[in-house]
Amino acid sequence: MRVAIAFLVLVCAAAGQGSPAEQLFNEAVAAQKRGDDTLAIRKYQELLKLRPDVIEVRANLGAALSRQGRFDEAITQYRAALAKDGGNSALRMNLALAQYKKGAFAEAVKELKLLPNDPRTATLLGDCYSRLGQDEQAIAVLRAVEATQPDDLGVAWLLGSALIRAGHKRDGLERVEKVAKAGNSAEAYLLAGRTALKMNEFERARDDGDAALRLNPQLPGAMTLRGMVLPYLGDNTGAMAALRKAIEADPKDFDANLNLGAVLHTERQLDTARQHLERALTLEPESSLARYEMARLERTEGKLEASVKDFEKVIHDEPAWPQPHIELSALYYRLNRPKDGERERAAFDKLNAAAEKR
């Protein structure tokens, strides 16, 4: 403990061999080394009454408090030490780490920006940006780290996750799959599978999801992913079995209920489909996707007015989504409302043309 040794010399010089201050210090360090942070904290606090201006005591006390999860108190000690030695990078990093562990990511960013730009600092800064929802800033920082640390799986995971959230799915997927394979990480395989599904790479999504299940059969979301992928590969029977297993494990699994309802609708098991879609809407009443599936089911059931109302709500909430417009258009024509049907058809054509152009 370099800091502890430095303080011991200071105490000896200031108080003489065998002084009360030196004894308190030795007892505190010994307690800290054997993991008795409660005793160490008490000893350091007693010592501060004798030597309130000694930076090293506050640094050690901050470390002990942080290990106990007493982050506000640790931050107070680190700030007091930095007030005496503002250029101490180790102290500032410990302050940033305490803020990070507390969840005060914006405050951690402020401290990290004052530190030398090394890989450890940059990685923590990128993680803070991600947790603040500032993924583009995270990507900029983490790309620079990746350039010097190409084999660091922690950096690859943080960067890949940020890229996926920011919409750079293919770049993110490559990094997350790298982490999954190199680290045998079920969580990384699951994120990779979900991303591949959004990219309409269904076999890749299935393979990544199955790898997650092999590593951790109880991983929340992994069985749901399998059930979501299989219909695209023509296996509704397998999908229903997987989704029922997911719901058995977690009855409040929104995605499992929604997708099971959709598959059951396709299989014309309408009563059971309704049960799961109603449960999905209970779990997430504002979900446009769940309401869209309910509108489709109501149309199949012959409840055309109810279907119209649900499609109209979907379009109100998601006006840029093309598919509900064309389905509502068809319903309007069936209900002898041609002007409304023409309006929705025109909206669909406009949105579809814009999407094709993009």
C-alpha positions as CSV (number, residue, x, y, z in Angstrom):
1,M,0.0,0.0,0.0
2,R,2.1,2.9,-1.3
3,V,-0.3,5.5,0.3
4,A,-0.2,3.9,3.7
5,I,3.6,3.7,3.8
6,A,3.8,7.4,2.9
7,F,1.5,8.3,5.7
8,L,3.4,6.1,8.2
9,V,6.6,8.1,7.5
10,L,4.7,11.3,7.9
11,V,3.2,10.3,11.3
12,C,6.6,9.1,12.6
13,A,8.2,12.3,11.6
14,A,5.4,14.5,13.1
15,A,4.7,12.6,16.2
16,G,7.6,10.4,17.0
17,Q,8.0,6.6,17.2
18,G,5.2,4.9,19.1
19,S,2.8,7.9,19.1
20,P,-1.0,7.5,19.5
21,A,-1.4,8.7,15.9
22,E,1.1,6.0,14.6
23,Q,-0.6,3.3,16.6
24,L,-4.1,4.3,15.3
25,F,-2.7,4.3,11.8
26,N,-1.2,0.8,12.1
27,E,-4.3,-0.6,13.6
28,A,-6.5,0.9,10.8
29,V,-4.2,-0.4,8.0
30,A,-4.1,-3.8,9.6
31,A,-7.9,-3.9,9.9
32,Q,-8.3,-2.8,6.3
33,K,-5.9,-5.4,5.0
34,R,-7.8,-8.2,6.7
35,G,-11.1,-6.9,5.4
36,D,-12.5,-5.4,8.6
37,D,-13.5,-2.1,7.0
38,T,-15.8,-1.2,9.9
39,L,-12.9,-1.2,12.4
40,A,-10.7,0.5,9.9
41,I,-13.2,3.3,9.4
42,R,-13.5,3.9,13.1
43,K,-9.7,4.0,13.5
44,Y,-9.3,6.4,10.6
45,Q,-12.0,8.6,11.9
46,E,-10.3,8.7,15.3
47,L,-7.0,9.5,13.6
48,L,-8.5,12.4,11.7
49,K,-9.4,14.1,15.0
50,L,-5.6,14.1,15.7
51,R,-4.4,14.8,12.1
52,P,-7.3,16.3,10.1
53,D,-5.1,17.6,7.3
54,V,-3.4,14.4,6.3
55,I,-4.4,13.5,2.8
56,E,-3.5,9.8,3.0
57,V,-5.8,9.1,5.9
58,R,-8.8,10.6,4.0
59,A,-7.8,8.5,1.0
60,N,-7.7,5.3,2.9
61,L,-10.9,6.2,4.8
62,G,-12.6,6.9,1.5
63,A,-11.6,3.5,0.1
64,A,-13.0,1.7,3.2
65,L,-16.2,3.6,3.1
66,S,-16.6,2.9,-0.6
67,R,-16.2,-0.8,-0.1
68,Q,-19.1,-0.7,2.4
69,G,-21.3,1.1,-0.1
70,R,-21.2,4.3,1.8
71,F,-20.5,6.3,-1.3
72,D,-21.6,9.8,-0.2
73,E,-19.2,9.6,2.8
74,A,-16.4,8.3,0.6
75,I,-17.0,11.1,-1.9
76,T,-16.8,13.6,1.0
77,Q,-13.4,12.2,2.1
78,Y,-12.0,12.2,-1.5
79,R,-13.1,15.8,-2.1
80,A,-11.5,16.9,1.1
81,A,-8.2,15.2,0.1
82,L,-8.3,16.7,-3.4
83,A,-8.8,20.1,-1.9
84,K,-5.3,19.7,-0.5
85,D,-3.8,17.9,-3.5
86,G,-5.8,18.7,-6.6
87,G,-3.3,17.1,-8.9
88,N,-3.4,13.7,-7.3
89,S,-4.7,11.4,-10.2
90,A,-5.2,8.4,-8.0
91,L,-7.5,10.3,-5.6
92,R,-9.5,11.7,-8.5
93,M,-9.9,8.3,-10.1
94,N,-11.1,6.9,-6.7
95,L,-13.6,9.8,-6.5
96,A,-14.8,9.1,-10.0
97,L,-15.2,5.4,-9.2
98,A,-17.2,6.2,-6.0
99,Q,-19.5,8.4,-8.1
100,Y,-19.8,5.7,-10.7
101,K,-20.8,3.1,-8.1
102,K,-23.3,5.5,-6.6
103,G,-24.9,6.0,-10.0
104,A,-23.8,9.6,-10.3
105,F,-22.5,9.2,-13.8
106,A,-22.6,12.8,-14.8
107,E,-20.5,13.7,-11.8
108,A,-18.1,10.9,-12.6
109,V,-17.7,12.2,-16.2
110,K,-16.6,15.6,-14.9
111,E,-13.9,14.0,-12.8
112,L,-12.8,11.6,-15.5
113,K,-12.3,14.4,-18.0
114,L,-9.7,16.0,-15.7
115,L,-7.6,12.8,-15.7
116,P,-4.9,11.8,-18.1
117,N,-6.4,10.0,-21.1
118,D,-5.3,6.4,-20.6
119,P,-7.3,3.3,-21.6
120,R,-8.7,2.6,-18.1
121,T,-10.0,6.2,-17.7
122,A,-11.4,6.3,-21.3
123,T,-13.2,3.0,-20.8
124,L,-14.8,4.1,-17.6
125,L,-15.7,7.4,-19.3
126,G,-17.3,5.6,-22.3
127,D,-19.3,3.4,-19.8
128,C,-20.6,6.5,-18.0
129,Y,-21.6,8.1,-21.3
130,S,-23.5,4.9,-22.2
131,R,-25.3,4.8,-18.9
132,L,-26.3,8.4,-19.4
133,G,-27.8,7.5,-22.8
134,Q,-25.1,9.5,-24.7
135,D,-24.2,6.6,-26.9
136,E,-22.5,8.7,-29.7
137,Q,-20.1,10.2,-27.1
138,A,-19.5,6.7,-25.8
139,I,-18.8,5.4,-29.3
140,A,-16.3,8.2,-30.0
141,V,-14.4,7.5,-26.7
142,L,-14.5,3.7,-27.0
143,R,-13.4,3.6,-30.6
144,A,-10.2,5.3,-29.6
145,V,-9.6,2.8,-26.8
146,E,-10.4,-0.1,-29.2
147,A,-7.7,1.1,-31.6
148,T,-5.0,0.6,-28.9
149,Q,-6.7,-2.4,-27.1
150,P,-8.2,-4.5,-29.9
151,D,-8.4,-7.6,-27.8
152,D,-10.0,-6.1,-24.8
153,L,-13.4,-7.9,-24.5
154,G,-14.7,-5.3,-22.0
155,V,-14.1,-2.5,-24.5
156,A,-15.6,-4.6,-27.3
157,W,-18.8,-5.2,-25.2
158,L,-19.3,-1.6,-24.2
159,L,-18.6,-0.4,-27.7
160,G,-20.7,-3.0,-29.4
161,S,-23.7,-2.4,-27.1
162,A,-23.4,1.4,-27.6
163,L,-23.3,0.9,-31.4
164,I,-26.4,-1.3,-31.3
165,R,-28.3,1.2,-29.2
166,A,-27.3,4.1,-31.5
167,G,-28.6,2.2,-34.6
168,H,-25.2,1.0,-35.9
169,K,-26.4,-2.6,-35.7
170,R,-24.0,-4.4,-38.0
171,D,-20.9,-2.9,-36.5
172,G,-22.3,-3.5,-33.0
173,L,-23.3,-7.1,-33.7
174,E,-19.8,-8.0,-34.9
175,R,-18.3,-6.8,-31.7
176,V,-20.9,-8.4,-29.4
177,E,-20.6,-11.7,-31.2
178,K,-16.8,-11.5,-30.7
179,V,-17.3,-11.1,-27.0
180,A,-19.9,-13.9,-27.0
181,K,-17.5,-16.4,-28.7
182,A,-14.3,-15.4,-26.9
183,G,-15.9,-15.1,-23.5
184,N,-18.5,-17.8,-23.7
185,S,-21.0,-15.2,-22.6
186,A,-24.7,-16.1,-22.7
187,E,-25.7,-12.5,-22.2
188,A,-23.6,-11.4,-25.2
189,Y,-25.1,-14.2,-27.4
190,L,-28.6,-13.0,-26.3
191,L,-27.9,-9.4,-27.3
192,A,-26.4,-10.6,-30.6
193,G,-29.4,-12.8,-31.3
194,R,-31.9,-9.9,-30.6
195,T,-29.9,-7.6,-32.8
196,A,-29.7,-10.2,-35.7
197,L,-33.5,-10.6,-35.4
198,K,-34.0,-6.8,-35.8
199,M,-31.8,-7.1,-38.9
200,N,-34.0,-9.9,-40.3
201,E,-31.0,-12.3,-40.2
202,F,-33.2,-15.1,-38.8
203,E,-30.8,-18.0,-38.9
204,R,-28.1,-16.0,-37.3
205,A,-30.5,-14.8,-34.6
206,R,-31.6,-18.4,-34.0
207,D,-28.0,-19.7,-33.7
208,D,-26.9,-16.9,-31.3
209,G,-30.0,-17.4,-29.2
210,D,-29.5,-21.2,-29.1
211,A,-25.9,-20.6,-28.0
212,A,-27.1,-18.4,-25.2
213,L,-29.5,-21.2,-24.1
214,R,-26.7,-23.8,-24.2
215,L,-24.6,-21.7,-21.9
216,N,-27.5,-20.7,-19.6
217,P,-30.8,-22.4,-20.1
218,Q,-32.4,-20.2,-17.4
219,L,-31.2,-16.9,-18.9
220,P,-34.3,-14.5,-19.0
221,G,-35.2,-13.7,-22.5
222,A,-33.3,-16.4,-24.3
223,M,-36.3,-18.8,-24.7
224,T,-38.4,-15.8,-25.7
225,L,-35.9,-15.0,-28.4
226,R,-36.1,-18.5,-29.8
227,G,-39.9,-18.3,-29.9
228,M,-39.7,-15.0,-31.7
229,V,-37.3,-16.3,-34.4
230,L,-38.8,-19.6,-35.2
231,P,-41.9,-18.4,-37.0
232,Y,-39.7,-16.6,-39.5
233,L,-38.1,-20.0,-40.2
234,G,-41.4,-21.7,-40.7
235,D,-41.6,-23.4,-37.4
236,N,-44.7,-22.2,-35.6
237,T,-45.0,-25.4,-33.5
238,G,-41.5,-24.9,-32.1
239,A,-42.2,-21.2,-31.6
240,M,-45.3,-21.9,-29.5
241,A,-43.5,-24.5,-27.4
242,A,-40.6,-22.1,-26.7
243,L,-42.9,-19.1,-25.9
244,R,-45.0,-21.2,-23.6
245,K,-41.8,-22.2,-21.7
246,A,-40.9,-18.6,-21.5
247,I,-44.3,-17.6,-20.1
248,E,-44.1,-20.5,-17.6
249,A,-40.8,-19.1,-16.3
250,D,-42.2,-15.6,-16.3
251,P,-45.9,-15.0,-16.8
252,K,-45.2,-11.2,-17.1
253,D,-42.9,-11.7,-20.1
254,F,-44.4,-9.1,-22.5
255,D,-42.6,-10.3,-25.6
256,A,-43.5,-13.9,-25.0
257,N,-47.2,-13.1,-24.5
258,L,-47.3,-10.8,-27.5
259,N,-45.5,-13.2,-29.9
260,L,-47.4,-16.3,-28.7
261,G,-50.7,-14.4,-29.3
262,A,-49.5,-13.5,-32.8
263,V,-48.5,-17.1,-33.6
264,L,-51.7,-18.6,-32.2
265,H,-53.6,-16.1,-34.4
266,T,-51.8,-17.4,-37.4
267,E,-52.7,-21.0,-36.3
268,R,-56.3,-19.9,-35.9
269,Q,-56.4,-20.6,-32.2
270,L,-58.3,-17.4,-31.7
271,D,-59.5,-17.7,-28.1
272,T,-56.1,-18.5,-26.8
273,A,-54.5,-15.9,-29.0
274,R,-56.8,-13.3,-27.5
275,Q,-55.9,-14.3,-23.9
276,H,-52.2,-13.7,-24.6
277,L,-52.7,-10.5,-26.5
278,E,-54.9,-9.1,-23.7
279,R,-52.2,-10.0,-21.2
280,A,-49.6,-8.3,-23.3
281,L,-51.8,-5.1,-23.4
282,T,-52.3,-5.3,-19.7
283,L,-48.5,-5.5,-19.2
284,E,-47.8,-2.6,-21.6
285,P,-51.0,-0.7,-22.4
286,E,-49.2,1.8,-24.6
287,S,-47.6,-0.8,-26.8
288,S,-48.5,0.0,-30.4
289,L,-47.3,-3.4,-31.6
290,A,-49.5,-5.2,-29.1
291,R,-52.5,-3.1,-30.1
292,Y,-51.7,-3.7,-33.8
293,E,-51.8,-7.5,-33.2
294,M,-55.1,-7.1,-31.3
295,A,-56.5,-5.1,-34.2
296,R,-55.5,-7.9,-36.6
297,L,-57.1,-10.5,-34.4
298,E,-60.3,-8.5,-34.1
299,R,-60.5,-8.3,-37.9
300,T,-60.2,-12.1,-38.1
301,E,-62.9,-12.5,-35.4
302,G,-65.2,-10.3,-37.5
303,K,-65.2,-7.4,-35.0
304,L,-64.6,-4.8,-37.6
305,E,-65.5,-1.7,-35.7
306,A,-63.3,-2.7,-32.8
307,S,-60.5,-3.4,-35.2
308,V,-60.9,0.0,-36.8
309,K,-60.6,1.7,-33.5
310,D,-57.5,-0.1,-32.6
311,F,-55.8,0.5,-35.9
312,E,-56.8,4.2,-35.7
313,K,-55.1,4.3,-32.2
314,V,-52.0,2.7,-33.6
315,I,-51.8,5.2,-36.4
316,H,-52.4,8.1,-34.0
317,D,-49.5,6.9,-31.9
318,E,-47.2,5.7,-34.7
319,P,-48.1,7.8,-37.8
320,A,-44.9,6.9,-39.7
321,W,-45.5,3.1,-39.5
322,P,-46.8,2.2,-43.0
323,Q,-48.4,-1.2,-42.5
324,P,-51.3,-0.1,-40.2
325,H,-52.4,2.5,-42.8
326,I,-52.9,-0.1,-45.6
327,E,-54.7,-2.5,-43.2
328,L,-57.0,0.2,-42.0
329,S,-57.6,1.3,-45.6
330,A,-58.8,-2.2,-46.4
331,L,-61.1,-2.2,-43.4
332,Y,-62.6,1.2,-44.4
333,Y,-63.4,-0.1,-47.9
334,R,-65.1,-3.2,-46.3
335,L,-67.2,-0.8,-44.1
336,N,-68.2,1.3,-47.2
337,R,-66.0,4.2,-46.2
338,P,-64.1,4.8,-49.5
339,K,-62.9,8.3,-48.8
340,D,-61.3,7.1,-45.6
341,G,-59.9,4.1,-47.4
342,E,-58.3,6.3,-50.1
343,R,-56.8,8.6,-47.5
344,E,-55.1,5.7,-45.7
345,R,-54.0,4.1,-48.9
346,A,-52.4,7.4,-50.0
347,A,-50.6,7.7,-46.6
348,F,-49.3,4.1,-47.0
349,D,-48.0,4.8,-50.5
350,K,-46.2,8.0,-49.3
351,L,-44.6,6.3,-46.4
352,N,-43.7,3.2,-48.4
353,A,-42.1,5.3,-51.1
354,A,-40.0,7.2,-48.5
355,A,-38.9,4.0,-47.0
356,E,-37.8,2.5,-50.3
357,K,-35.9,5.7,-51.1
358,R,-34.1,5.5,-47.8
